[in-house]
Every structure is written in C-alpha cells, then in structure tokens.
Amino acid sequence: MAELRECPCCGKTDTVGLTDCHELQECKNFECCESYGYVCIVCDVNKGGCGASGGYAQTADEAAQKWNRRTAPEITGETSDGYHTFNELYHHRAVLFSVICNNYPELAWKSKKHSDGTMFDGDFIVGINTPKGPASYHYDIDLYWDMFRVPEIPNAPEWDGYTPTQAIDRIASLGAAPENKPLTLEELQQMDGEPVWTVGTGANRSKSYWCLVMRFRESVYTVVGDEMVEVGEFCQYGKTWLAYRRKPEEDVK
C-alpha cells in the first residue's frame, strides 16, 4: 500500500489508517453483509482524528489511492504562496518594469496593438529593446498605461519567439557592464584628467598601470612615489601601449 498523505481536513498524519466497514461502523449485520471485505482509509476519531474518510474500496491499494487523491484548488489572482498573492506579484512586476522602461525611454515603447493589429481585451503591451533583443509584457490598460512614460507606437514589434526565461535574461543584459574594448585614440583624447588602465604591447606587455590622461602633454602619466611619470605618448598609442576605461577582466591577448 502506498504511503498515506496527511488528512485533508485536519492535517494530522498519525491518526490516518486503514479500516473496514465493520470496524468503522460496528454493523450488526456484518456476517451477512455483501459489502464485507471493503476497506477504507480514515482519520480515526479514536486516535484523536477528525473522522474524515477516503471512501470504501475493494483493496487497500485502491483505498490508499482514494485517500491520497486531492482536488487541485482553483487558482485565482488571490492565490498566495504564503507571502504574496498573484495579484500582488503582478503589480510588483508592473511597477518594477515601469522603472526600467522610464529610465531607458530611448529604448522603450508601448502600444495598444500587436504587430498584427490585435490585442487582448483591456490590455496593452509595453517593451524595451535590450542588447540581446526585445522584451515585453502585457498589462491592464486602465491601471498601468500612464505608469509607463515611454513613447507610444502604432504597433508593437513582431514577437521573435522568445520565452519568459529569455525575456528576463534580456532585461538583465541592460545592467551588464559595457564591453571593455581598448579605447580609440579619439576617445582617449576626450578623457583629459580621467583615469585609464594602460597595458604595454609587445616587449612592454608586462607593464600595466592606472594612469591619468593629460591631453596638453599628449601623454598619460602614473604616480610613482611623489612624482608623475610618463607611461605613454599619444603618438605611440596602439604601437607600444593601449588604454581601457577599466582594468580588463582577463589578460589582454
């Protein structure tokens, strides 16, 4: 017989067990009863249980299956995981996504129509273009349209088939640090007085320093003791040294 679940009525487990109709009901006609031999699982009142029964069956295994069967509860917006209801989580998601979109208005959009001109009753769609592709959600138009202060477009972009997991991965890519490529000489010349991480090339490969860009000297300098020491000249940039906005995560090849 399968392991018995807790009583669905009182939640107890040590009061749950197998019995038959005669033991349960003390029927005076048990010797001639055609139901003799039927069994069921009960939450035994004699053991402090509530008396709930799983219904009679011909075998102990069938009785256990009946007892262990549970009807799935109706799931609504008020269904809770013990901390938040679906409605609360839906609202939280809307507020959090609005903060993201409102901080990237040049990347975000909202529309009252899908790409094919359709829309779910009472909803609108709002999305954002990320480095990994677009991500979007549907929200109640009456509750959330004004919360998203982003440009309205006639039709949403065509859905590219992304999954919910891919959508959140795309949104997360907005916060990723930009690729740390070597600066161009033009970029370097616009960073007067700013720090950069310099790396030697060729024979100077092992030499890496935090430096300050000093455009008026056409060079970058680092501090050694109390002195400013020139590390690289602009005219040698790309030949003997390179610079980065931040220290590379791995050695530069």
ABEGO torsion letter per residue (X at the ends): XBBBBBBAAAGBAAABBBBBAAAAAGBAAAAABAABGBBBBBBBAAAGBAGBBAEBBABAAAAAAAAABBBBBBBBAABBAGABBAAAAAAAAAAAAAAAAAABAAABBBBABBAAGBBBBGBBBBBBBBAAEBBBBBBBAAAAAAABBBBBBABBBBBAGBBAAAAAAAAAAAABBBBBBBBBAAAAAAABGBBBBBBBBEAAAABBBBBBBBAAAGBBBBBBEABBBBABBAAABGAABBBBABBBABBBX
